[in-house]
């Protein structure tokens, strides 16, 4: 029999005709010897190392303990990486996604194995010590996936993320492990309704400031609280979770619809089944993340980032993912791409539309279709569909030009994010310029300096901040926070008080994608590393020029040199556990806040 199996057709026939009549070792001998014919020239199952041969009898015994049949063991073993838990609203539905994925894998001839990762809800972790742990979870997620995938020799992986740090953490893992992989997110929640208008959790955060200022009643606040988040899913605006899920699709690692199909649509379940089936095709064709997440793919994704006005956190995460993919990115590239990329969408908080509107308008693929008209994309990039971006978008027109502007009639000719440089941020800072009012695109004002988010929020809610002020919140960077806390509370309080067109906020921490206004984060080097932001004093003038990508502290260098001589490194805020270790290993936000390389 072995002599006559010479091509794929014959191999498939022998597999079906004779495989069931062989014992397990005979089956593995033939299956692995001729996997090049069964699937792709030169390809063998990675999982062979844990299930073939005399010495793997104990391993097969353990597979038996799982209830697996010989037929299931002989198939490719597919890891299903699920971040489901009961505390994150964007993740409570992921058990249904996982079941659909596993059904798809079985339909296509694989054997799925589900395992979990952690996930943090940034909204629930906001404005207390819990937020210090959010960004740090990204590295833990990547590491835990690596451990599980390598220890169990999975042939391929299906990733099920949804919320903020889970998506980049899993993408980092996919790039690092580099076995065939595909992503299927849990999807965005539907927008809430209040007073006849679509709302999201943004309005609740801003209402806190409005209530503190006496601009709304407690009953009005309660009404927003009760109606802002009506379904499961990632929060309904272009916040970090939805930004990263859209960029996963833009990178080519998720099927069309991954970024925008609402969590509660049955379309999401169907897509999950397709992802399960598609991973088997990717395995058969040996299409790996390194074939997809190329330098050109990252450039395409940055074009998408600028077109839809993603969260500022997208810069942080794309840098980290690229590092794992061994692709060189720097902050200057973001500005370079922004200059040529029209801003086509204003999804909440930048505008009144929400993710369900973006999906109905055609989603990520329709935006790519528009960008392709200007020749901005590399259409030859491979995707998990098994086809190129050009092939994927051949018939994906924009269905609503009120949600996705035509390429020749954008909101602005440049992108929704900007990287600022200057003596206050020599290594860069990030602003979501698409959510900044025109009045604040250029601003000079006195610094109001706070050494923690809590101190700043207290001052804001006590109405101690005045029009024209530039709030500086420092020692909240990757090392100093530690963990680079997300500061939706102070920015929302400012907006709720009606000061977002008059007050700027600068920090070495970061912001939620739900943040709007002149909120400039990721200032690098951070204060805890001796950055210039550590030397700012109350009343110093700070000049912001977003169109010119400038951020300047208007203080003489000689004065700064004297302040630096007197500056002392503050005591760490967390002195035990994971975040203590994190603070010792993490690098600047300008690197993506990745760990130091050995």
GUKOL-976434 format. One record per residue: x, y, z of N, C-alpha, C in turn; residue in three letters. Coordinates in steps of 0.02 Angstrom, whole numbers, plus 50000, padded with zeros to 5 digits. Last residue first. Layout:
<nodes>
XYZXYZXYZAla;...
</nodes>
This chain:
<nodes>
508005199351333508595196451364509225198151326Unk;507115214851325507325208751293507945205951326Unk;505895221351434506585221451411506765214651381Unk;504195221251375504715219451423505405220051391Unk;503375235951307503555228851307504085227651360Unk;502755248151278502785245751347502915238251349Unk;502995252351152502405248251161502345245551231Unk;504045260851158504185254151132503565249751129Unk;503505271751221503725272651151503925266051119Unk;503355267951352502765267751309502955268351235Unk;504835258751402504455264851389503835263551346Unk;504735242451481505085247951448504585253751435Unk;504745231951627504395235551573504825241151545Unk;505365226051737505495223351671505235227651613Unk;504965232151854505675231151844505845229051773Unk;503585231651845503915238151845504665237651833Unk;503395217551859503225221051797503605227651792Unk;503695215451992504135212551941504025216051874Unk;502605222352045503285224252064503775221752012Unk;501555215351990501665222051966502335224951990Unk;501605202752060501735203251989501905210251967Unk;502295206152227501885202952177502075204452105Unk;502645222352296502625215152299502215212552239Unk;502515235952297503155233152317503145225652324Unk;501945249752214501785242752228502445239052240Unk;502595261852203501935261652234501725254552253Unk;504315265852241503815262052202503155261652240Unk;504795282652279504715275752301504195272152257Unk;505535292852147505055291452201505045284052220Unk;507115299752124506665294452103506185292852160Unk;507255317452132507395310952161506885305852136Unk;508005332652074507475327552069507705320852099Unk;509005341752069508675340952133508165335252134Unk;509395341451936509905340151987509575338652055Unk;508225345451873508435338451867508955336651920Unk;508235359051903507705354851930507895347451928Unk;509355362551826509375363351899508835359151932Unk;508865359851697509455356351721509515356751797Unk;507805368851688507655361751690508255357651716Unk;508545380651681508085379651737507925372151744Unk;509185378551559509585379351620509155378251682Unk;508135378251468508515372151481508925372651545Unk;506645386951514507335386951492507685380451511Unk;505025381651466505485382951521506195382251495Unk;503765376851407504075383351394504505385551454Unk;503685361451336503685364651401504085371051394Unk;502755356151193503335359651221503195362351291Unk;502385346651062502205347151133502805349951170Unk;501785344850894502245347650942501955347951012Unk;501165342950768501435337250805501935339450858Unk;500475352950706501205352850694501545347150732Unk;499185350450752499315350250680500065349850663Unk;499425352350894499295345750866499405345550791Unk;500295359951000500135361350930500045354650895Unk;500405366751158500175361051120500015363351049Unk;501455372251284501185373851218501025367351181Unk;501385377351450501465371651405501105373451339Unk;502145386351581501755386451520501915380451477Unk;502005382551754502405382451693501955382551632Unk;501105380651860501115387151826501555387451765Unk;502055368851946501415372451943501515379251910Unk;503315361151843503075364051905502425368051893Unk;504095346751775503595352051767503375354551836Unk;504905335851787505195342251806504705348051800Unk;504315324651736504455324651808504685331551833Unk;504365327051601503715327951634503795327951710Unk;505615322951563505515330051576504845331351611Unk;505995307351650505785311351593505645318551613Unk;506365298151746506725304451743506565308751683Unk;505545287651754506195286451722506595292851715Unk;504405292951806504785288351849505465286651820Unk;503905300151694504185303651752504625299151795Unk;504425293151533503965294351587504305297651647Unk;505095300451382505125295951439504645298051495Unk;503355300951340503965296951349504585301351339Unk;501645300351368502235304751366502855300751385Unk;500415294251351501005290451332501635294751331Unk;499255307351297499525302251341500165299151314Unk;498185320551299498825318351270499165313551318Unk;496705326751257496995322151306497605318851274Unk;495665336551216496395337251208496755333251262Unk;494275324851185494585331151206495335331051196Unk;493845308651252493855313851200494145320151229Unk;493945291051284494155297951300494075302551240Unk;493745278251249493145282251260493305289551276Unk;494945272151252494705274151186494075278351190Unk;495775278951396495295274451365495145276851294Unk;497525283051402496815284651403496405278851377Unk;498975282851512498635282051448497895283451457Unk;500345292151584499895286451582499555286051514Unk;500935303851574501345298151552500965291651560Unk;499835316951512500035311851560500525306951530Unk;498805331151502499415327851479499645322951532Unk;497395339551448497665334951498498245331151467Unk;496615355751432496995350151406497245345851464Unk;495105364951420495615362051463495955356251428Unk;494115368551331494505373851363495095371351404Unk;493285358851292493495363451240493955368951267Unk;492975352351410493395348851362493615353151304Unk;492155357351508492805360551501493235357451447Unk;490955351951552490935356651497491595360251484Unk;490965342251643490905349051669490905354351614Unk;491185331351562490535332051594490415338951623Unk;492525333351529492015333951477491325335051508Unk;493105330951656493215337251622492675338451569Unk;492685317751674492465322951721492545329851690Unk;493385311451572492655311651569492375316951616Unk;494685313051617494495315951553493735316451547Unk;494655305951742494785313251739494575316351673Unk;494215292551694493865296351745494015303851742Unk;495105287051606494465289351580494105293751630Unk;496545282951604496235288451641495615291251608Unk;497445268651642497005271751594496565276851629Unk;499135267251702498415267351713498045271151658Unk;500405259651692500155264551645499395264851647Unk;501065250951778500555248251735500205253251691Unk;501305257251946501535254451883500935252251841Unk;501735269451870501055268051893501005263251951Unk;503085269151827502885273151885502205271451912Unk;503165260951713503565259451773503275262951835Unk;502175266651627502255259451634502625257451698Unk;501575281251723501815277751665501885270251676Unk;501235290051819500725285051803500935281151740Unk;501945301251848502085295251888501525290051879Unk;500675314251818501305310651807501395305051858Unk;499675325051737499645319351783500245314951769Unk;499275341251712499825336551703499765331151758Unk;498145351651630498235346851685498805342151667Unk;498145367451589498415361151561498565356551620Unk;496805379551583497305375551618497525369551576Unk;495745385451516496425387051495496965382851526Unk;494645386251654494735386551582495435388951564Unk;495235377551801494935383151766495055382751691Unk;494935366751936495245367551870494875372951832Unk;494205364552046494805368552055495185369651990Unk;493065356752069493035362552025493605367452035Unk;493145344952129493065350652174493065357252136Unk;493435337052020492765336552048492625342152098Unk;494805340752003494305341951951493605342051980Unk;495405336352121495415343452105494885345152052Unk;495175322552110494925326252168494885333652153Unk;495895319651995495165318851995494855322752053Unk;497215322052041496935326051987496175325651987Unk;497365312152137497425319152157497115323752104Unk;497235300652058496755301952112496765309352133Unk;498355300651974497685301651946497195303752000Unk;499745310052040499335304052035498675305652002Unk;500345322152049500785316252049500405309752050Unk;499965336251952499735331352000500165325051993Unk;499895353351907500295347251913500045342751969Unk;499445363051783499185361151848499435354051860Unk;500235375051680500205368151705499885367851774Unk;499385386751575499795385151634499695378051658Unk;499425385151392499125386551457499575384551514Unk;498995385151224499525386451272499205388351338Unk;498485375751083498325378551149498955379551189Unk;497665369350946498255373250967498065376651033Unk;496525362150958497065359350918497715363050929Unk;495445367151025495995364751066496555361651025Unk;494475370650934494725375850979495355373751017Unk;494085358550874494535363050838494845368350883Unk;494155344950992493805350550962494295355350928Unk;494675328550959494855335050989494465340550953Unk;494565316550899494085317850952494245324350989Unk;495615315650812494945315550783494405316950833Unk;496715314350891496555321050867495865321450835Unk;497185307151018496655305350972496385311850943Unk;498945307351042498295310551052497805308150999Unk;500475303051122499935301251076499295305051094Unk;502235306751115501605306351152501055305551101Unk;504045304851112503375304651085502815304551137Unk;505285306851162505165300351130504435299451109Unk;505155319651216505665318451165505565311951128Unk;504085328551275504005321551254504515320051199Unk;504495341051302504105337751354504015330351338Unk;505135344951186505555343951245505165340651302Unk;504285334451063504525340851089504915339551152Unk;502915326950973503605327050997503785334051021Unk;501475316950951501775323350964502475322450992Unk;500535308350835501095307650882501425314450889Unk;498785306550813499405310250800499905308750854Unk;497345299650730497835299750784498435303950763Unk;496565300150614496255301750678496715301850738Unk;497425307550467497135302450510496905304750578Unk;496915320350346497405316350383497055312250437Unk;495855327150292496295323650246496835319450280Unk;494305323750379494925327650372495385323750325Unk;493155317250340493125322250394493735326750394Unk;493185316250157493295313850225493155319350277Unk;492855314150015492485318750058492565316750132Unk;493485304249945493585311149921493185316249961Unk;493055292750007493765294250010493905301449989Unk;491525295250098491895293650037492615296050042Unk;491335289850270491375295050220491715292650156Unk;490285279850347490955279450317490975284450260Unk;489055285750382489465282550432490195281950409Unk;488565290850266488535295050325488965292350381Unk;488635280950172489165285950172489095291250226Unk;488375264750182488095270850212488655275950217Unk;489055254850119488335254550115487995260750145Unk;490485252950020490185256350078489435256750068Unk;490745236549945490635243749943490385246450009Unk;491555224349912491345226549979491235234049981Unk;492245215949815491525217449812491265219249881Unk;493595215249845493395216449775492655218449769Unk;494165212349964493785218649960493525220049889Unk;494855200149949494325200749999493875206749987Unk;495825203049853495295198449837494705199049885Unk;496615212049929496305214149866495735209649845Unk;497045203650032496605209250047496245211549984Unk;497015186549973497325192949987496805198150005Unk;496465171450057496505175950000496835182450021Unk;496295164850171496655161250120496735165250056Unk;495785172150271495305169450223495635164750174Unk;496845177550337496615170950359496045168250317Unk;497845185050202497405185250261497185178150280Unk;499225193350122498825187350136498415188350199Unk;499335207950022499435204750087498955198950097Unk;499115214949908499365208149899499455204449966Unk;498795227949927498235223349918498465216149909Unk;499315239550024499625233949990499105228549985Unk;498465255350004498565248850034498995244349992Unk;498175267149939498545267550001498765260850028Unk;497445270549825498075267049817498505266849880Unk;496215275449837496755280449837497445277149831Unk;495445264349845495325268849788495875274049783Unk;495765258649967496065255849907495985260249846Unk;494925265250052495635266950054495995264349992Unk;493715258650018493795265850007494535267750004Unk;494025245550058493825246749989493925254149972Unk;494225247550193494795245650151494645246950078Unk;492885249850225493375255250234494005253850193Unk;492375237250198492145242850159492615248850165Unk;493025229650297493155228250227492935234050181Unk;492485234850416493195235650401493335234750327Unk;490785239450373491325237450417492015238650390Unk;489565242250315490045238250277490665236250315Unk;488605248350390488885252250334489395248350293Unk;488375239650492487865240250441488105244050380Unk;489555242350567489445235750537488935236150480Unk;489325255450606489895254050564489815247250530Unk;488215253350688488145257550628488715256150579Unk;488775245950790488245242850750488135246750685Unk;489655255350846489925249750808489395246350766Unk;488935271950817489205266550859489385260550815Unk;488955289950796488855283150773489185278150820Unk;489315302650837488695299750865488565292650843Unk;491085304150875490465306050841489875302350872Unk;492085300450962492225305950916491605308550881Unk;491885289251043491665295751068491775301651021Unk;490845284650906490875286850975491535284651008Unk;491675287050750491285282750793491365285250864Unk;491905293750613491915296450681491415292450722Unk;492895289850470492375287950519492465291850584Unk;493955294250392493325292750360492745291450408Unk;495305303650364494915301450421494195300550397Unk;496535298650243495945302550262495575299350321Unk;498235297950252497635293950262497045298250283Unk;499425304650250499145302650185498485298950190Unk;499775306950382499775312550336499445310950270Unk;499815294250441499255298750455499205304450405Unk;501045289450401500445286550371499845291050383Unk;501865297850481501955297550408501325294850374Unk;501425294850609501325301550582501375301550506Unk;501855281550614501155283150624500995290050597Unk;503235282450598502845279350545502105281050552Unk;503685287450719503685291950661503265289150603Unk;503685276650805503145281450810503115286150750Unk;504085261450714504235266850761503685272050757Unk;504325244150690503885249950687504165255250732Unk;504895229450620505105235850649504585241250636Unk;504415213650668504305218950619504485225550652Unk;504295202250746504955204250720504895209050661Unk;503155200050813503175197650744503835199250709Unk;503425206650930503385199350932503425196350862Unk;503355219850879503975217350910503985209750912Unk;502015220550841502535220650789503205218050817Unk;501425220950967501295215350923501835214850869Unk;501905233451013502055227351050501965221151006Unk;501375242450919502095242150930502295235550963Unk;500015240150939500305238350875501075237950880Unk;499875245251071499795238151058500095236050991Unk;500085259151061500455255151110500445247751090Unk;499115262250965499825263450951500255259050997Unk;497935259351031498115255350972498845256250954Unk;497715268751127498035262551148498245258251089Unk;496955278251065497675279551070498055273251091Unk;495725270250961495975272151026496725273651023Unk;495535275950788495555271050843495775274250908Unk;494995281750664495105285350727495095280850787Unk;494865276150541494295275350585494395278850652Unk;496065279550477495435280650442494835280450490Unk;497075275350564496985282450551496315284050519Unk;496885261350557496885264950622496735272350611Unk;497135259050422496475257950449496385261750514Unk;498515262050421498055265850378497335265150404Unk;498905251750506498975258750529498545263350486Unk;498665240750423498285241550485498325248550512Unk;499625242950322498915242950306498485244250368Unk;500765241050401500645247550369499905248250351Unk;500605227650433500585232650487500465239650458Unk;500745222150305500115221350341500055226350398Unk;502075225250277501545228350237500875227850272Unk;502755216950371502805224250374502255227850336Unk;501515204050412502115206450380502175214050389Unk;500605193250462500805199350497501495201650474Unk;500625182050372500085186950371500315193550402Unk;501645173550395501455174650325500955180350317Unk;501655172850531502215176250499502095177450425Unk;500505164950557500495172250570501065175950537Unk;500405153550414500555155250483500515162750493Unk;499795141150320499805148450322499855150450395Unk;499705127650278500275130050317500355137650313Unk;498595122250224499005126250179499635128950213Unk;498095115850338498235111850278498705115550231Unk;497885126950420498375121750438498575117650378Unk;496905133750350497545137050362498085131950380Unk;495905123950359496175125750294496855129150301Unk;495695124450495495925118250465496215119450395Unk;495205137150511495855135550541496125129050513Unk;493945136750452494485139950416495165138250446Unk;493125131050549493265127350487493875130250451Unk;493175141250645493375134550662493535130350601Unk;492635151750570493325152250594493595145450613Unk;491335147050553491765147750494492505148250514Unk;490905148050684490945141450652491395141650591Unk;490975162050696491395157850739491455150850710Unk;489995166050607490685167750593491165163450634Unk;488875161450675489045158550611489775159950593Unk;488925170150785488995162950795489185159450730Unk;488695182350719489315181350756489445173850768Unk;487405180950673487945181350624488625180250656Unk;486625182850780486785175850763487325175550710Unk;487155196250884486905193950820487085186650809Unk;487745200850999487105197351006486815195050940Unk;488905207650961488965201551001488315197451001Unk;488955213750791488765214250862488755207450897Unk;490355214150689489725210650700489535210950773Unk;491675220050688491075224250692490415220550704Unk;492825212250671492865218250711492195221550727Unk;492455201450587492715200250654492675206450699Unk;492135204250457491605204750507491845203850578Unk;493265192950384492845198850376492235198750422Unk;494285184850511493865184650452493475191250445Unk;495905190550566495205188950580494805189050515Unk;497145194350520497115188750567496405186750587Unk;497335205650445497225199350409497155193350453Unk;497365218050499498005214550492497945208150451Unk;495985220250505496385224050457497065220850446Unk;495635211850612495365210550545495785214050492Unk;496345218950709496485211850698496235209750629Unk;495705231150703496385230750678496615223550669Unk;494485227650764494485230050695495195229450665Unk;494995224450890494655219250851494605221150777Unk;495505236950929495965231350918495635225550880Unk;494315244650936494885246650894495325240750878Unk;493605237651032493365237550963493905239950914Unk;494455240451143494285233651124494075233351051Unk;494555254751150495135250651136494955243651112Unk;493145261551056493595261451113494145256351100Unk;492095266450973492755264750948493255265651005Unk;490715259551074491065264551034491725261951007Unk;490175249451158489915250351091490245255651047Unk;491175237051240490815243451242490745246351173Unk;490915220051193491385225551207491025232151198Unk;489505211051264489945213351211490425218651234Unk;487765211051312488455208951319488855211551260Unk;486775226351320486905219451300487615217451320Unk;486645239751363486055235451362486185228051345Unk;487265251851440487575245551420487035240151417Unk;486465262851476487045263751432487325257251403Unk;485425262351568485285261251497485885261251450Unk;485745265451699485325259551686485275257751613Unk;486495277251688486795271251717486415264951699Unk;485505286051645486065284351602486385277751624Unk;484715286151761484425284051697484965282151648Unk;485615291551855485375284651863485075281951798Unk;485725304651807486315300351809486105292951813Unk;484415308851830484675308551761485295304151757Unk;484405308251969483955304051931484175303351858Unk;485325318152004485485311152020485035306351980Unk;485405330051866485165327551931485405320451942Unk;486735340251798486195335451792486005333051861Unk;487585350151845487295351151779486745346051763Unk;488365349651959487665351551965487305352651899Unk;489595344351950489545351451936488835354051942Unk;489315331051972489725334552021489685342152012Unk;488625328351854488265328151917488655331851972Unk;489675329451761489095333951755488705334151820Unk;490515319151803490745326051807490175331051804Unk;489635308651774489895309351842490135316551852Unk;489435309251639488885311451682489115312251755Unk;490535303151587490495310451583489955313251628Unk;490195289751614490795292651643490765300251642Unk;489045289251533488985288151605489595291051641Unk;489505291151404489045296051433488965295251508Unk;490275279551387490585286151388490145291251422Unk;489435268851371489695269951438490055276751444Unk;488295276751254488745271351276488985272951346Unk;486795279851157487305281551206487745275451220Unk;485655287351045486105281751058486655284051106Unk;484185295751105484845295851074485235289451092Unk;483015296751177482965295951105483625295851068Unk;483435297151309483155303251279483145302851203Unk;484475283851273484245288451326484015294851292Unk;485085267751241484655273251220484465277351281Unk;486635259251195486045260451236485645266251209Unk;487265249051061487215255451096486595255551140Unk;487795232051084487365237051052487375243451094Unk;489505226851099488825227451123488445232451081Unk;490555218250977490355224051016489645223551042Unk;491355201650990490935206750959490735212451006Unk;492235191751023491555191051048491075196251020Unk;493275186950880493115190650941492395189350962Unk;494345175750820493625177250817493435180450883Unk;495815172650727495485176150782494745176850768Unk;496985159450695496445163750673496095166650734Unk;498495151350642498075154350694497545158750661Unk;499875140250629499265143050599498765145350651Unk;501155146050742500805140550710500175143550678Unk;501895156050815501925155450743501715148550717Unk;502235161450940502185154150931502235152250858Unk;502235175550917502795172150950502805164650935Unk;500995178350859501615180050823502205176150851Unk;500145174050962500105170950895500745172150855Unk;500515182851065500635175651072500635172251004Unk;500075194851011500775194051028500955186651033Unk;498715191951006499075193150944499825192450955Unk;498445191151144498385185151103498735185951036Unk;498685204551180499055199151213499035192751172Unk;497755211651101498465212051086498875206551118Unk;496545205951165496665205651093497415206351078Unk;496655208951301496645201951279496815201451206Unk;496525221851332497205219251330497235212151305Unk;495015224151300495585228351284496265224851277Unk;493995210151243494135216651273494875218351274Unk;494075197851165493615203251151493865209851178Unk;494645182251091494705187951136494075192251130Unk;495015167551047494375170751060494475176251112Unk;495965159450922495965164050979495275167450985Unk;496505143750879495975148550869495925152850931Unk;497975136050815497635139450870497075143850844Unk;498795120250781498545126850762498145129650820Unk;499345109550847499505110550776499305117450751Unk;500065109751009499495110850965499725112250894Unk;500885104951116501055103851046500455104550999Unk;500805107851248500345102851222500385101851147Unk;501765117551270501755111651314501335106051285Unk;501395127351177502015123551167502005117151209Unk;500155131851228500215129651158500835125351147Unk;500405135551361499915130351345500015127551275Unk;501415145451346501515139651388501045133951368Unk;500775154951262501395151551241501505145151280Unk;499755158951349499595155551286500195151751260Unk;500505165251448500115159351465499905155451403Unk;501095176151379501515170851408501125164451422Unk;499965183751344500415181151292500825175351319Unk;499475186451474499065182851425499505179751371Unk;500515193951529500325187551559499915183351510Unk;500475205251446501065200851445500915194051475Unk;499185210251484499355208751414499945203951409Unk;499195213851616498865207451598499035205451527Unk;499725226551621500155220851638499855214151620Unk;498595234151598499085233451545499545227551558Unk;497955231651730497645230351665498165229251610Unk;498415235051855498525228151833498285226751762Unk;498035247651885498755246351880498895239551849Unk;496685246551905496905248751840497665247851831Unk;496545243252041496465238051990496715240051922Unk;496575254652117497205251152107497155245652054Unk;495435264952020495665262052083496285257852068Unk;494945269151893495025273851949495105270652017Unk;494355253651824494505260751818494515264251886Unk;493935240751818494585241951850494755249351855Unk;492785241951743492715240151814493365241451852Unk;493395245351619492895249651650492815248351724Unk;494225234751589494535241151606494035245951639Unk;494165218951640493715224151616493995230851637Unk;495375206951594495195212351639494695216951605Unk;495635189551587495405195551553495195200651605Unk;496615174451563496305179651604496065185251559Unk;496155160351460496615165451483496245170251528Unk;495865142451442495665149251458496275153751468Unk;495575130351310495875132451373495775139951380Unk;494955116751215494855123451241495255124551305Unk;495345108251076495465108151148495435115351173Unk;494695099050934494805105250973494925103951047Unk;495265091050797495055089650865495215095650908Unk;494645092250625495125093050679494835091250746Unk;493715091950518494185086450528494715087350580Unk;492735101350504493275101450455493825096350469Unk;491905099250612491625098550544492175097950492Unk;492785102650715492585095650706492305094450636Unk;492825116650695493435112650692493265105350679Unk;491475120150717491785121250652492415117150643Unk;491355116950852490935113550803491235114150733Unk;492255126150905492405119050910491985114850862Unk;491555138150877492215136850849492375129450849Unk;490415136250957490345136750884491005135450849Unk;490995136251083490635130251060490545130350985Unk;491515149451085491965143651087491625137251063Unk;490345157051085490815157651030491275151551027Unk;489835153151208489455151651147489905152151086Unk;490795158451292490685151251292490315149051230Unk;490705172051278491225168651240491175161051244Unk;489865180451347489585176551292490085172151256Unk;490625187551435490155182751463489835178351410Unk;491455197351386491695190451384491195185351410Unk;491065210251404491255208251336491435200951330Unk;490925211051542490335210751500490475208751428Unk;491815201151652491915205851597491305205551550Unk;491505191051739491565197851766491625203051711Unk;491585177851698490925180451719490945187551744Unk;492505174151547492415174251619491755177551635Unk;493475168551409492825169051441492895169651517Unk;494505167751319494585172351375493925173351412Unk;495195153551243494585157051261494705161451322Unk;495865145551115496085149851170495515154551187Unk;495985130051066495485135251064495595139651125Unk;497125120450972496995124151033496485129651022Unk;496935105650889496845112850881496695115950949Unk;497745092650815497505095050879497515102750879Unk;497305082550675497665088450701497345090950766Unk;496885065250724496785071550688497245077150714Unk;497105055050812497485054950750497415061450711Unk;496185057150912496895058150927497295058650863Unk;495005053650847495105060550869495835062050883Unk;495225039850828495125044250770495245051550789Unk;495265035050957495875034750917495825039450857Unk;494345046751061494415040751022495065040850984Unk;494455053951224494565054251152494605047351121Unk;494325055451360493755052851323493835052951248Unk;495415058651430494995064251409494365061951372Unk;496035046551439495705049051500495255055051485Unk;496625046051315496055041651328495665044151389Unk;497655054751340497135056851293496515052451301Unk;498355046351425498065052451452497545055451405Unk;498755036651335498335034751392497995040851422Unk;499585043951254498945041651226498475039351282Unk;500635045351345500275051251321499595049351294Unk;501075032051360500785035651418500385041851397Unk;501505029651224500935025951252500645029451314Unk;502615035151170502065039651182501435036051206Unk;503505025351137503645029151199503085034051215Unk;503015020851013502985016551072503045020551136Unk;502135033750919502695029550938502595025851003Unk;501335049550939501565044150896502145040250927Unk;501025060651022500545055151014500775049350971Unk;501835071551027501505069451090501035063551081Unk;502325073850901502805072850955502485070651021Unk;501235076750822501515070050818501975068650878Unk;500875089950825500655085750881500905078650878Unk;501285094750703501685096450762501515091750820Unk;501175085150559500835087550618501325088750675Unk;502045091550415501905086350464501555089350524Unk;502325095350244502025097150307501885091050351Unk;502775093150113503265094350165502985095850234Unk;501365098850031502035096050023502485098050081Unk;499915096650126500345101150088501035098250087Unk;498965084450144498845091550154499275095950110Unk;499275071550103498605072950128498455080450129Unk;500605072850070500125071650017499415073050039Unk;501185075350192501345079750137500855078850079Unk;500785064450264500435070650276500585075850223Unk;501385051950255501075054650196500665061050208Unk;501865049550381502305048550324502035052050262Unk;500745051650461501295056350464501765055750405Unk;499915040950420499665047750420500235052750419Unk;500725029550440500495031350373500295038650370Unk;500935030350579501485029550532501285031850463Unk;499655031250632500105036950638500685036450590Unk;499205018350599498855024250574499305030450577Unk;500055010350671500055009850599499745016050567Unk;499675014450801500355015750778500405015250702Unk;498305010150803498485017150811499185018650784Unk;497854998750668497945000550738498255007450742Unk;496665001150533497335000550559497355001650634Unk;495435003650481495594996650493496274995650524Unk;495335017150457494955014550513495115007250528Unk;496115018650339496345021250403495985018050462Unk;495605014350215495985009750256496135012150327Unk;494825024250152494675017150142494985012850196Unk;495315037050184494615035450197494495027950197Unk;496655035750146496495037950213495775035950231Unk;496555032150013496805027250061496645029250133Unk;496055044349963495665038249955495885032950005Unk;497085053349993496435054350022496005048150019Unk;498095047749912498165048049984497505048950018Unk;497585049749784497655043049809497715042949885Unk;497625063849783496995060349771497035053249799Unk;498985066749805498475068849854497825064949845Unk;500045052549766499775059249756499215060649805Unk;500495039849799500965044349767500685051349755Unk;500415025049861500165031649881500635036949856Unk;501055013349829500605016149779500305022749799Unk;501835009149935502165010649872501705014249822Unk;500975006150038501385012050044501695014149978Unk;500414994050000500005000050000500425006350000Unk;
</nodes>
